[in-house]
């Protein structure tokens, strides 16, 4: 499952540089699929929508850091555990029970993001 950041986030930013997929953004910041990945051209999002990989997406959260679920691999293919959760001083990087994914799905996403 993807990781998400709860509203208990203190905006310390410790998680952002730890993400190997550049999936973590400060609240209110637009993001795209291309940043921190090797993705070029059109990209099929998990919801089936196809977007240009450099097209800016709306922030998922305005007030605190957030994780773009289309870029989150729970660090599969890079680390043994999600690095955002490992460094978070308030334990607000937690599994998203609404987005349950297998290791195979996460590894396939990692391969797609870093071809």
C-alpha positions as CSV (number, residue, x, y, z in Angstrom):
1,X,0.0,0.0,0.0
2,X,1.1,3.5,-0.5
3,X,2.3,5.7,2.4
4,X,0.5,8.9,3.3
5,X,1.3,11.7,5.6
6,X,-1.3,12.5,8.3
7,X,-2.4,15.9,9.5
8,X,-0.1,15.4,12.5
9,X,2.8,16.5,10.2
10,X,4.9,19.2,11.8
11,X,6.3,20.3,8.4
12,X,9.9,19.5,9.4
13,X,10.8,18.3,5.9
14,X,12.9,15.3,7.1
15,X,11.0,12.9,4.8
16,X,11.3,14.8,1.5
17,X,15.0,14.2,0.7
18,X,14.8,10.6,1.8
19,X,12.3,9.6,-1.0
20,X,14.0,7.8,-3.9
21,X,11.1,8.6,-6.2
22,X,10.7,12.3,-5.4
23,X,7.1,11.5,-4.3
24,X,7.1,13.8,-1.3
25,X,6.2,17.5,-1.6
26,X,5.7,20.4,0.7
27,X,2.0,21.4,1.2
28,X,0.7,23.6,-1.6
29,X,3.4,22.6,-4.1
30,X,2.5,21.4,-7.6
31,X,4.2,18.2,-8.7
32,X,4.7,16.0,-11.8
33,X,5.6,12.5,-12.7
34,X,8.9,13.5,-14.3
35,X,10.6,15.0,-11.2
36,X,13.1,12.6,-9.7
37,X,12.3,9.8,-12.2
38,X,13.3,8.8,-15.7
39,X,9.7,9.1,-17.0
40,X,9.4,11.0,-20.3
41,X,6.4,11.6,-22.5
42,X,2.9,10.5,-21.6
43,X,2.4,8.6,-18.3
44,X,-0.6,6.5,-17.4
45,X,-1.6,7.3,-13.8
46,X,-3.0,4.7,-11.4
47,X,-6.5,6.0,-12.0
48,X,-6.1,5.3,-15.8
49,X,-5.7,8.9,-16.8
50,X,-2.9,9.6,-19.2
51,X,-1.0,12.8,-18.6
52,X,2.2,14.4,-20.0
53,X,4.9,13.4,-17.5
54,X,6.0,17.1,-17.1
55,X,2.4,18.3,-16.6
56,X,2.1,20.0,-13.2
57,X,-0.5,18.3,-10.9
58,X,-2.5,20.0,-8.2
59,X,-1.2,19.7,-4.7
60,X,-2.8,16.8,-2.8
61,X,-2.5,18.8,0.5
62,X,-2.2,22.5,1.2
63,X,-1.2,22.6,4.8
64,X,1.4,19.9,5.3
65,X,3.7,17.6,3.3
66,X,2.1,15.0,1.1
67,X,3.1,11.9,-0.9
68,X,2.0,11.5,-4.5
69,X,0.6,8.0,-4.5
70,X,1.3,7.5,-8.2
71,X,5.0,7.9,-7.4
72,X,5.2,6.0,-4.0
73,X,6.7,2.6,-4.1
74,X,7.2,2.3,-0.3
75,X,10.9,2.4,-1.2
76,X,10.6,-1.1,-2.8
77,X,13.6,-1.7,-5.1
78,X,15.6,0.8,-3.0
79,X,15.4,0.1,0.7
80,X,13.9,-2.5,3.1
81,X,11.5,-0.1,4.6
82,X,9.8,3.2,3.7
83,X,12.4,5.9,4.4
84,X,9.9,8.6,5.1
85,X,8.5,6.6,8.0
86,X,12.0,5.7,9.2
87,X,13.0,9.4,9.6
88,X,9.7,11.0,10.6
89,X,10.0,12.4,14.2
90,X,6.3,12.3,14.8
91,X,5.4,9.0,13.1
92,X,3.0,10.6,10.6
93,X,4.1,8.7,7.5
94,X,1.8,5.7,7.7
95,X,0.3,3.0,5.3
96,X,-2.7,4.2,3.4
97,X,-5.4,1.6,4.0
98,X,-7.3,3.0,1.0
99,X,-4.5,2.1,-1.4
100,X,-3.5,-1.5,-0.8
101,X,-0.8,-2.7,-3.2
102,X,1.3,-5.9,-3.4
103,X,5.1,-5.9,-3.5
104,X,4.8,-6.9,-7.2
105,X,2.8,-3.8,-8.0
106,X,5.2,-1.6,-6.1
107,X,8.2,-3.1,-7.8
108,X,6.6,-2.8,-11.2
109,X,5.9,0.9,-10.4
110,X,9.5,1.4,-9.3
111,X,10.7,-0.2,-12.6
112,X,8.3,2.1,-14.6
113,X,9.5,5.2,-12.8
114,X,13.2,4.4,-13.1
115,X,13.5,2.6,-16.5
